[in-house]
Amino acid sequence: MSEALTQGNGASPGPSHIRRFFKRGPGAVIFRSGFFRRLLLFKHFAGSYYRAAAQPDLFRDVKTYCMFVGHNKSGTSMIGAMLDAHPSAIVADEADALEYVRAGFSRDQIFHILLRQSRREFRKGRVTARRLQPYSYLVPGQWQGRYRNLQVIGDSTAGSTTRRFALEPDLLVRVRHVLYGVDVKIIQVVRNPYDPISAMMVRGGRSFENAIETYFSYCETLTQLRQGFDAGRLFTIRHEDFVRNGELKLKEICNFLGLPAEPDYIGACARVLHKTPDTYRHLVKWDASHIDRVAGEITRFDFLDGYPLEP
């Protein structure tokens, strides 16, 4: 069963031939090369520069930028998709907005990229987790990929965002500088550690040691980030709570972002959410030593408090 949404809504269930070629096939060498990344970045710069010049007032009513932090496979795509369905919000999936901040893109250029990515994800049916079990986050009849009056814009990228903050501690200052005139708010999505650790092993072929070390190194970064966030600009939510109490938790997130919790919108999102979170921990055979190591690490971080000490 999917962790969030029903399937069979017409979205393609698997990666395209192009994606396979570039991510896992012969094209992977090209895709990961510095030259290709610089070429792609230039393409995004030119395209977004033109769109920003052609529509200089498109984002004048945007009040809030929504940024996600946390680990990969913690449920940020699900929550981002629900927010993207709001008539006053655009939340792209895995756009890696911080890459454009670092590259010197303007605020409106970044916003155009996020809007374009939101529309692209809608056309693909908001399908995610292609390397595990594909599922769709499409909310029928709502506003994914479009908007009525845009007030909130954001990006659900969490894992690489956290990694970038670890490498560049002053990056949040640069984000606030680039996004002048817009209130920057952060959502941290937390999930039972055994699930993202298992997902890292299955998706990336990591060892127990590597996956556990990576996961808790991110926790160290998150602890530092949390100390630098104003309480009113940080919202922490557990993936399991959102899945089980989606309607209530979505209202809380809307309130945090200053979005009206319109009944039709909340109801449409609630209807496609499952009530039981999916788990990845069963995909890996956990031994006692690694269970004990994770259990010990859990006790070090307040935002993991209460999670079971066994998978």
C-alpha positions as CSV (number, residue, x, y, z in Angstrom):
1,M,0.0,0.0,0.0
2,S,1.2,3.5,-0.8
3,E,2.2,5.7,2.2
4,A,-0.1,8.5,1.1
5,L,-2.2,8.4,-2.0
6,T,-4.2,6.0,-4.1
7,Q,-2.8,5.0,-7.5
8,G,-4.4,4.3,-10.8
9,N,-5.1,8.0,-11.6
10,G,-3.5,7.8,-15.0
11,A,0.0,8.8,-14.0
12,S,2.9,6.9,-15.5
13,P,4.1,4.3,-12.9
14,G,7.8,4.2,-13.8
15,P,10.8,6.2,-15.0
16,S,10.9,7.1,-18.6
17,H,13.6,5.8,-21.0
18,I,15.3,9.1,-20.9
19,R,15.5,9.1,-17.1
20,R,16.9,5.5,-17.1
21,F,19.5,6.5,-19.7
22,F,20.7,9.5,-17.7
23,K,20.3,8.2,-14.1
24,R,21.3,4.6,-14.4
25,G,22.4,3.9,-18.0
26,P,25.3,5.0,-20.2
27,G,24.2,8.7,-19.9
28,A,24.9,8.7,-16.1
29,V,28.5,9.8,-16.7
30,I,27.4,12.7,-18.8
31,F,24.5,13.6,-16.4
32,R,26.9,13.8,-13.4
33,S,29.7,15.7,-15.1
34,G,30.5,19.2,-14.1
35,F,30.2,20.4,-17.6
36,F,26.6,19.1,-18.0
37,R,25.6,20.6,-14.7
38,R,27.0,24.0,-15.7
39,L,25.3,23.8,-19.1
40,L,22.0,22.9,-17.4
41,L,22.4,25.8,-15.0
42,F,23.1,28.2,-17.8
43,K,19.9,27.0,-19.6
44,H,17.9,27.6,-16.4
45,F,19.4,31.0,-15.9
46,A,18.7,32.2,-19.5
47,G,15.1,30.8,-19.5
48,S,14.2,32.2,-16.1
49,Y,15.8,35.5,-16.8
50,Y,13.6,35.9,-19.9
51,R,10.5,34.9,-18.1
52,A,11.2,37.3,-15.2
53,A,11.8,40.2,-17.6
54,A,8.6,39.3,-19.5
55,Q,6.4,39.1,-16.4
56,P,8.0,41.5,-13.8
57,D,4.9,41.6,-11.6
58,L,3.9,38.0,-11.6
59,F,5.1,37.4,-8.0
60,R,4.3,40.7,-6.4
61,D,1.7,39.2,-4.1
62,V,3.9,36.5,-2.7
63,K,4.3,36.9,1.0
64,T,6.0,33.6,2.1
65,Y,8.7,31.3,0.9
66,C,8.3,27.7,2.2
67,M,11.5,25.7,2.6
68,F,11.7,22.1,3.7
69,V,14.5,20.5,5.7
70,G,15.1,16.9,6.9
71,H,16.0,13.6,5.3
72,N,15.2,12.0,2.0
73,K,12.2,9.7,2.1
74,S,10.7,11.4,5.1
75,G,7.4,12.5,3.4
76,T,8.2,16.0,2.3
77,S,7.0,15.3,-1.3
78,M,3.6,14.3,0.1
79,I,3.2,17.4,2.2
80,G,4.6,19.6,-0.6
81,A,2.1,18.1,-3.1
82,M,-0.8,18.8,-0.7
83,L,0.3,22.4,-0.4
84,D,0.8,22.7,-4.1
85,A,-2.9,21.8,-4.4
86,H,-3.9,25.0,-2.5
87,P,-5.2,27.8,-4.7
88,S,-2.8,30.3,-3.1
89,A,0.4,28.2,-3.2
90,I,2.9,26.8,-5.5
91,V,5.3,24.2,-4.0
92,A,7.6,22.4,-6.5
93,D,9.0,19.0,-5.8
94,E,12.8,18.4,-5.8
95,A,13.6,21.6,-7.6
96,D,16.7,22.1,-5.4
97,A,16.1,25.9,-5.1
98,L,19.3,26.4,-3.1
99,E,21.4,25.5,-6.1
100,Y,20.0,28.7,-7.8
101,V,20.6,30.8,-4.7
102,R,24.2,29.7,-4.7
103,A,24.5,30.4,-8.5
104,G,23.3,34.0,-8.1
105,F,19.9,33.7,-9.6
106,S,17.5,36.5,-8.7
107,R,14.4,36.0,-6.5
108,D,12.0,36.1,-9.5
109,Q,14.2,33.8,-11.5
110,I,14.0,31.2,-8.7
111,F,10.3,31.7,-8.4
112,H,9.8,31.1,-12.2
113,I,11.8,27.9,-11.9
114,L,9.6,26.7,-9.0
115,L,6.4,27.5,-10.9
116,R,7.7,25.8,-14.0
117,Q,8.7,22.7,-11.9
118,S,5.3,22.6,-10.2
119,R,3.5,22.6,-13.6
120,R,5.9,19.9,-14.9
121,E,5.2,17.7,-11.9
122,F,1.4,18.1,-12.3
123,R,1.6,17.0,-15.9
124,K,3.5,13.9,-14.8
125,G,0.8,13.2,-12.2
126,R,3.0,14.1,-9.2
127,V,4.5,10.6,-9.3
128,T,7.4,10.0,-6.9
129,A,9.5,7.3,-5.4
130,R,10.1,5.7,-8.7
131,R,13.0,3.7,-7.4
132,L,10.9,2.1,-4.7
133,Q,7.1,1.7,-5.2
134,P,5.8,4.4,-7.6
135,Y,2.8,6.3,-6.3
136,S,1.0,9.5,-7.2
137,Y,0.3,12.6,-5.1
138,L,-2.2,14.0,-7.5
139,V,-5.2,15.7,-5.8
140,P,-8.1,15.7,-8.3
141,G,-10.0,18.9,-8.8
142,Q,-7.5,21.2,-7.0
143,W,-4.8,23.6,-7.9
144,Q,-1.6,21.7,-8.4
145,G,0.6,23.4,-11.1
146,R,-1.5,26.5,-11.1
147,Y,-3.0,29.1,-8.7
148,R,-5.8,31.5,-8.1
149,N,-3.9,34.2,-6.1
150,L,-0.3,33.3,-5.3
151,Q,0.8,34.1,-1.8
152,V,3.1,31.2,-0.9
153,I,5.8,29.6,-3.0
154,G,8.3,26.9,-2.1
155,D,10.2,23.7,-2.8
156,S,9.8,20.4,-1.1
157,T,13.5,19.4,-1.5
158,A,14.7,18.4,2.0
159,G,17.7,16.0,1.9
160,S,19.9,18.1,-0.4
161,T,18.8,21.3,1.3
162,T,20.0,19.9,4.6
163,R,23.2,18.7,3.0
164,R,23.9,22.2,1.5
165,F,23.3,23.8,4.9
166,A,25.9,21.5,6.4
167,L,28.5,22.5,3.8
168,E,27.6,26.2,3.9
169,P,26.4,27.3,7.3
170,D,25.8,30.9,6.1
171,L,23.6,29.8,3.3
172,L,20.4,30.7,5.2
173,V,21.6,34.3,5.4
174,R,22.0,34.3,1.6
175,V,18.6,32.8,1.1
176,R,17.0,35.6,3.1
177,H,19.0,38.2,1.2
178,V,18.0,36.8,-2.2
179,L,14.4,36.4,-1.3
180,Y,14.1,40.0,-0.1
181,G,10.6,41.2,0.8
182,V,9.4,37.6,1.4
183,D,9.1,35.9,4.8
184,V,11.1,32.7,4.8
185,K,9.5,29.8,6.7
186,I,10.8,26.3,7.3
187,I,9.0,23.0,7.6
188,Q,10.9,20.1,9.1
189,V,9.4,16.7,8.4
190,V,10.5,13.9,10.7
191,R,10.0,10.2,10.2
192,N,10.8,7.0,12.1
193,P,14.6,6.8,11.5
194,Y,14.5,3.1,10.6
195,D,12.5,4.0,7.4
196,P,14.7,6.6,5.8
197,I,17.8,4.6,6.7
198,S,16.4,1.5,5.1
199,A,15.3,3.6,2.0
200,M,18.9,4.8,1.7
201,M,20.2,1.3,1.7
202,V,17.6,0.1,-0.9
203,R,17.8,3.1,-3.2
204,G,21.5,3.9,-3.0
205,G,23.0,0.5,-2.2
206,R,24.5,1.9,1.0
207,S,25.8,-0.3,3.8
208,F,24.3,-0.2,7.3
209,E,27.2,1.8,8.5
210,N,27.1,4.4,5.8
211,A,23.3,4.9,5.9
212,I,23.2,5.2,9.7
213,E,26.2,7.6,9.7
214,T,24.6,9.7,6.9
215,Y,21.2,9.9,8.6
216,F,22.5,11.0,12.0
217,S,25.0,13.5,10.4
218,Y,22.0,15.2,9.0
219,C,20.4,15.1,12.4
220,E,23.5,17.0,13.7
221,T,23.0,19.6,11.0
222,L,19.3,19.9,11.8
223,T,20.0,20.5,15.4
224,Q,22.3,23.4,14.5
225,L,19.7,24.8,12.1
226,R,16.9,24.6,14.6
227,Q,18.9,26.7,17.0
228,G,19.1,29.4,14.5
229,F,15.5,29.5,13.5
230,D,12.9,31.8,15.0
231,A,10.2,29.7,16.7
232,G,7.5,31.4,14.6
233,R,9.3,30.5,11.4
234,L,9.9,26.8,12.0
235,F,7.2,24.1,11.9
236,T,8.1,20.5,12.9
237,I,5.8,17.7,11.9
238,R,6.0,13.9,12.0
239,H,5.3,12.0,8.9
240,E,3.2,9.5,10.8
241,D,1.1,12.1,12.4
242,F,0.3,13.8,9.0
243,V,-0.7,10.5,7.5
244,R,-3.0,9.5,10.4
245,N,-4.4,13.0,10.9
246,G,-4.0,14.6,7.5
247,E,-6.9,17.0,7.7
248,L,-6.0,18.4,11.1
249,K,-2.3,18.6,10.3
250,L,-2.8,20.2,6.9
251,K,-4.9,22.9,8.6
252,E,-2.0,23.5,11.1
253,I,0.5,23.8,8.2
254,C,-1.8,26.2,6.3
255,N,-2.1,28.3,9.5
256,F,1.7,28.4,9.9
257,L,2.1,29.6,6.3
258,G,-0.8,32.1,6.5
259,L,-3.0,30.2,4.0
260,P,-6.7,29.9,4.5
261,A,-7.8,26.3,5.2
262,E,-10.6,26.2,2.6
263,P,-13.0,23.3,3.3
264,D,-13.1,22.1,-0.3
265,Y,-9.3,22.0,-0.5
266,I,-8.8,20.3,2.9
267,G,-11.5,17.7,2.1
268,A,-10.0,16.9,-1.4
269,C,-6.6,16.3,0.2
270,A,-8.0,14.2,3.0
271,R,-9.8,12.0,0.6
272,V,-6.6,10.8,-1.1
273,L,-4.6,10.3,2.1
274,H,-4.3,6.8,3.5
275,K,-4.6,6.5,7.3
276,T,-1.6,4.2,7.8
277,P,1.9,5.3,6.9
278,D,3.9,3.0,4.7
279,T,7.2,1.6,6.1
280,Y,10.5,0.8,4.4
281,R,12.2,-0.8,7.4
282,H,10.8,-4.2,6.4
283,L,12.8,-4.0,3.1
284,V,16.0,-4.5,5.1
285,K,16.9,-7.3,7.5
286,W,18.0,-5.5,10.7
287,D,20.4,-7.2,13.0
288,A,20.7,-6.6,16.7
289,S,23.9,-4.5,16.6
290,H,22.6,-2.0,14.1
291,I,19.2,-1.8,15.9
292,D,21.1,-1.0,19.1
293,R,23.2,1.7,17.4
294,V,20.2,3.5,15.9
295,A,18.3,3.2,19.3
296,G,21.2,4.9,21.0
297,E,21.4,7.7,18.5
298,I,17.7,8.4,18.7
299,T,18.0,9.4,22.3
300,R,20.4,12.2,21.4
301,F,18.0,14.3,19.3
302,D,14.9,15.9,20.8
303,F,12.9,15.8,17.5
304,L,13.3,12.0,17.5
305,D,12.0,11.6,21.0
306,G,9.3,9.0,21.3
307,Y,10.2,7.0,18.3
308,P,10.4,3.2,19.0
309,L,13.9,2.0,19.7
310,E,13.3,-1.1,17.4
311,P,12.3,-1.3,13.7
